[in-house]
Amino acid sequence: MQDGIIAGNGSSRYLKTVAAALSLYPSYEDFITALIAGTFPIDLNGINEAGWSRQGTPLNKGTLLSDTTETKIWGSAGNHTVDQALGQILGSIGYSLVKEYTSPGSYTHTFDRKYTDIFVIVVGAGGGGGVGEIRKTNEYYNEWEGRGGGGGGAGEVVVAYFLDSTKISNKNIVIGSGGSGGTSVSPNGANSDIDGRKGMSGGSSSAFGITAAGGSPGDNFHAGKAGGVASNITSGPGFGGRGHVNDTVSEQGEDGSLIMTFGIRAPGGGGGGGNSKGSSTGNSDGKGAPGGSSGGGRGGNGATSSANGTNGADGSRGGGGGGAGGGCNFLYQQKSSGNGGRGGHGYVAIYGRGAF
């Protein structure tokens, strides 16, 4: 493509007007009046080659974005602009988000174009937070403890890579539901023991035949394990925090591990719930712990003499639900525990590169 250079002799282009110009504008005054008003009809009638030192490349559909080039980019010719073409090309150089699924359910993914490279992130749903038990801890002093529930474990993360999106035969997508938290423990009118309640496991998620397990739930004290973790492992990234018991403190949910290849962080576990201690002289609450980074729900606070225990917060994006704050069942201090937080729903993110 080259710029045109006008020779400067006043004859680079031809002008043309309507055939009835003489009758429409019989006098010079009529002509000038129409010209000033912008109503005199005129067309550019081509280039006079003698008026150019060098003719430039014509600017039209064929020279700016030909049908052949359009077909290579989009699969067929159309009326795309140069800016659209550049955007499409730049998007094919690096990975860009193709589709993200965040709501529980089953889907079928259809690619609207071919990608040379696909990677998919599959995250299982988080486990629900637990509700702590109520136990008498000192018979002589008539003291009891409403234990904070354990935080739920985060969902497993699986990253898969595919060459050529047209070769992916299994198009099914499943997003797991976050595990429900344990329900509140209510006082029974006496200073006696009450069992805690365990949350529910998070559902597994899958994409293109790749499955990520859901996180385990928290129970009446113990934290839930992260999805996909062996049963004999007791701690690790994405585990929930333990609840507040006796002289311990509620534990923060563990952070999800950083997946360096893609610069993303796996979801965190839910925080442990705070306890509530009571006696004939009153009771005091313990504070719930934060959830792990990237989606873990915070644990609830323990009950006080004037308020019930608070709920654990829900997890997000596969994070574990927070444990519930402990309740109170002393004769003069009847307070319920909180509910365990729901685990974060699973999700699937599909990234593509090299679109055609």
Secondary structure, DSSP 8 states (H G I E B T S, - for coil): ----EE-SSS-SEEEE--TTHHHHS-SHHHHHHHHHHT-S--EEEEE-GGGEEE-----SHHHHS-HHHHHHHHSS-----HHHHHHHHHHHHS-EEEEEE-SSEEEE---SS-EEEEEEEEE-------B--EEEEETTTTEEEE----------EEEEEEE-GGG----EEEE-------------SSS--B--B-------EEETTEEE-------SSS----TT--TT----TT-------TT----------EETTTTEE----------EEEETTEEEE-------TTT---------SSS---------TT---------EEETTEEE-----------EEEEEEEEE-
